[in-house]
């Protein structure tokens, strides 16, 4: 619940600001649609046509209930929050839409657009992962800082960004929902793209579960000439618990009270995240 509250902090500030204006009786101005441009920082690249059509029908019957938020630019206005409403208003044949003008930087604009889409579950997993990467690279912030901004755990962000290491063809399957995020993360543990592609074909053909995929990837990652020894179920349980906690591949080697734990990481950020998880 706390995470959800944190997630909407920046967006809620804007929405409550709009609500207060309405409560005070201030008129929300309407802006001509031909003066408004889609947001350059919009992380969402694909919009559900049927959903836009349904929203357009609602707008025809009830009007636009909640104003969109825009910022001023040289040749008009750019959308910060509310691109679905803007598209639906055009579909409904409106020529103008209620809009609140706010002064937002590029950084804040992207962050608010990301938060709105995550709250409404409008982004597919790859769009979400790319938005995280863009903010981290552009603002030069850590995964931890971004996690605090949007109310997600750092391990969640790290796991989502691992999807971007998959080949483009597999990312397309994830975007379309052909395979789930859990299935894709299990596939990502394989050490080359050819194996990954082959496994995805098996997933679609045989309807493999995440647990099925994890069993397959364990076998495929064993070097040739290595004898695979059946693990104690208790050790496998420990591995599974560590994988869930740390959000990465973990191998526990155990023999007669001695052994080792291998924890994989995929970047300096990932290493920092894991160290903090262990320390916490």
C-alpha positions in Angstrom: 0.0 0.0 0.0 2.9 2.4 0.9 4.5 1.7 -2.5 1.3 2.5 -4.3 1.0 5.8 -2.4 4.6 6.7 -3.3 4.1 5.8 -6.9 1.5 8.5 -7.5 3.2 11.3 -5.5 4.1 13.5 -8.3 1.0 12.8 -10.3 -1.3 13.2 -7.3 0.2 16.6 -6.7 -0.8 17.7 -10.2 -4.3 16.1 -10.0 -5.0 17.6 -6.5 -3.8 21.0 -7.9 -6.4 20.7 -10.7 -9.1 19.6 -8.2 -8.4 22.5 -5.9 -8.7 24.9 -8.8 -12.1 23.4 -9.6 -13.2 23.6 -5.9 -12.3 27.3 -5.8 -14.5 27.8 -8.8 -11.7 28.6 -11.2 -12.6 27.8 -14.7 -10.4 25.2 -16.4 -9.7 26.6 -19.9 -10.1 24.6 -23.1 -7.3 24.5 -25.7 -7.8 23.7 -29.4 -6.7 20.2 -30.2 -4.7 21.5 -33.2 -2.6 23.5 -30.8 -1.6 20.4 -28.8 1.2 18.0 -29.6 1.7 14.5 -28.2 4.3 14.3 -25.4 7.8 13.7 -26.7 8.5 12.0 -23.3 5.5 9.6 -23.6 6.9 6.2 -22.7 4.0 4.4 -24.2 4.4 3.7 -27.9 1.3 1.6 -28.7 -2.3 2.6 -27.9 -5.2 0.1 -27.8 -7.5 1.2 -30.7 -10.6 -0.4 -29.2 -9.9 1.3 -25.8 -9.6 4.7 -27.4 -12.8 4.1 -29.3 -14.7 3.2 -26.1 -13.3 6.3 -24.3 -14.3 8.4 -27.3 -17.9 7.2 -27.0 -17.9 8.0 -23.3 -16.6 11.5 -24.1 -19.4 12.0 -26.7 -21.9 11.2 -24.0 -20.4 12.8 -20.9 -17.6 15.1 -22.1 -14.1 15.2 -20.8 -14.4 14.6 -17.0 -10.7 15.2 -16.1 -8.6 17.9 -17.8 -5.3 16.9 -19.4 -2.1 18.5 -18.3 0.1 20.3 -20.8 3.2 22.5 -20.9 3.7 25.4 -23.2 6.2 25.3 -26.0 7.0 27.6 -28.9 4.4 26.3 -31.4 1.6 25.5 -28.9 1.4 23.0 -26.1 2.8 19.5 -25.4 1.0 16.8 -23.4 2.4 15.9 -20.0 -0.5 13.8 -18.7 -3.6 12.6 -20.6 -2.6 11.4 -24.1 -5.4 8.8 -24.1 -8.0 11.5 -23.4 -6.4 13.7 -26.1 -6.6 10.9 -28.7 -10.1 9.9 -27.7 -11.3 13.6 -27.9 -10.0 13.7 -31.5 -11.7 10.4 -32.2 -15.0 11.8 -30.7 -14.8 14.8 -33.1 -14.0 17.5 -30.5 -12.1 20.6 -31.5 -10.9 21.5 -28.1 -10.2 19.9 -24.7 -10.0 21.1 -21.0 -6.4 21.5 -20.2 -4.3 22.7 -17.3 -1.0 24.4 -18.3 1.9 23.6 -16.0 5.6 24.4 -16.1 7.4 21.0 -16.3 11.0 20.2 -17.3 11.8 17.4 -19.7 12.8 15.2 -16.8 9.7 15.9 -14.8 7.5 15.4 -17.8 8.8 11.9 -18.5 8.6 11.0 -14.9 4.9 12.0 -14.7 4.0 10.3 -17.9 5.7 7.1 -16.7 3.9 7.3 -13.3 0.5 7.8 -15.0 1.0 4.9 -17.3 2.2 2.6 -14.6 -0.7 3.5 -12.3 -3.2 2.7 -15.1 -1.1 -0.4 -16.2 -1.0 1.1 -19.7 2.6 0.2 -20.5 3.7 -3.1 -21.8 6.8 -4.5 -20.0 9.3 -3.5 -22.6 8.0 0.1 -22.8 8.2 0.2 -19.0 11.8 -1.2 -19.0 12.9 1.3 -21.7 11.4 4.2 -19.7 13.4 3.1 -16.6 16.6 2.9 -18.7 16.0 6.3 -20.3 15.5 8.0 -17.0 18.6 6.4 -15.4 20.9 7.2 -18.4 19.6 10.7 -19.0 19.3 11.8 -15.4 22.4 9.8 -14.3 20.6 8.4 -11.3 20.9 5.0 -9.7 18.2 2.3 -9.8 17.7 2.9 -6.1 17.0 6.6 -6.6 14.5 5.9 -9.4 12.9 3.2 -7.3 12.2 5.7 -4.5 10.8 8.2 -7.0 8.2 5.9 -8.4 7.5 3.6 -5.5 9.0 0.4 -6.8 11.7 -1.8 -5.3 15.2 -1.6 -6.8 15.1 -5.4 -7.5 11.9 -4.9 -9.5 13.5 -2.2 -11.7 16.6 -4.3 -12.2 14.6 -7.3 -13.2 12.5 -5.3 -15.7 15.6 -3.8 -17.2 17.1 -7.3 -17.7 14.4 -7.8 -20.4 16.3 -5.3 -22.6 19.2 -7.7 -22.8 17.0 -10.2 -24.7 17.1 -10.2 -28.5 14.6 -7.8 -30.2 12.5 -10.7 -31.5 11.9 -12.0 -27.9 11.2 -8.4 -26.7 8.5 -8.3 -29.3 6.9 -11.4 -27.8 7.0 -9.9 -24.4 5.5 -6.6 -25.7 2.6 -8.5 -27.3 2.0 -10.7 -24.2 2.9 -13.8 -26.2 5.2 -14.8 -23.3 5.1 -13.4 -19.8 7.6 -11.3 -17.9 8.3 -14.3 -15.7 8.9 -16.6 -18.6 11.2 -13.9 -20.3 13.3 -13.4 -17.1 13.8 -17.2 -16.9 14.9 -17.3 -20.6 17.3 -14.4 -19.9 19.4 -16.7 -17.7 20.6 -18.6 -20.7 24.0 -17.5 -21.9 23.4 -16.9 -25.6 20.7 -15.6 -28.0 20.5 -18.8 -30.1 19.6 -20.8 -27.0 17.1 -18.1 -25.9 15.4 -18.0 -29.3 15.1 -21.8 -29.4 13.7 -21.9 -25.9 11.1 -19.3 -26.6 9.8 -21.4 -29.6 9.5 -24.3 -27.1 7.6 -22.1 -24.7 5.0 -21.1 -27.3 4.7 -24.6 -28.7 4.6 -26.6 -25.4 3.1 -23.9 -23.2 5.9 -24.2 -20.7 5.6 -22.7 -17.2 8.2 -20.6 -15.5 9.2 -23.6 -13.4 9.6 -25.7 -16.5 11.8 -23.0 -18.1 14.0 -22.8 -15.0 14.6 -26.6 -15.0 15.5 -26.4 -18.7 17.9 -23.4 -18.3 19.7 -25.2 -15.5 20.4 -28.1 -17.8 21.4 -25.9 -20.7 23.8 -23.9 -18.7 25.8 -26.9 -17.5 29.2 -27.0 -19.4 29.7 -30.0 -21.7 31.5 -32.9 -20.0 30.1 -31.8 -16.6 28.2 -34.5 -14.8 24.9 -33.1 -13.5 24.4 -34.3 -9.9 20.9 -34.3 -8.6 20.5 -31.7 -5.8 19.0 -32.1 -2.4 15.5 -30.7 -2.5 16.3 -28.6 0.5 19.2 -27.0 -1.3 17.0 -26.3 -4.3 14.5 -24.6 -1.9 17.2 -22.4 -0.6 18.3 -21.5 -4.1 14.7 -20.6 -5.0 14.3 -18.4 -1.9 17.6 -16.6 -2.7 16.6 -16.1 -6.4 13.3 -14.6 -5.3 14.9 -12.3 -2.7 17.8 -11.1 -4.9 16.1 -11.1 -8.3 18.9 -12.9 -10.1 20.3 -16.4 -10.7 21.7 -18.1 -7.6 23.5 -21.5 -7.5 24.2 -23.2 -4.1 26.9 -25.9 -4.2 26.8 -28.0 -1.1 28.7 -31.2 0.0 29.0 -32.6 3.5 28.5 -29.3 5.3 30.7 -27.2 3.0 30.2 -25.5 -0.3 29.7 -22.1 -2.0 27.0 -19.7 -3.2 27.3 -18.2 -6.7 25.2 -15.0 -7.3 25.1 -13.6 -10.8 25.0 -9.9 -11.6 24.8 -8.1 -15.0 26.0 -4.6 -14.4 27.7 -2.4 -11.7 24.2 -1.2 -10.7 23.0 -4.8 -10.4 26.0 -5.6 -8.1 25.3 -2.6 -5.9 21.6 -3.6 -5.7 22.5 -7.2 -4.7 25.0 -6.0 -2.0 22.3 -3.8 -0.5 19.7 -6.5 -0.6 22.1 -8.9 1.3 23.1 -6.1 3.7 19.5 -5.3 4.3 
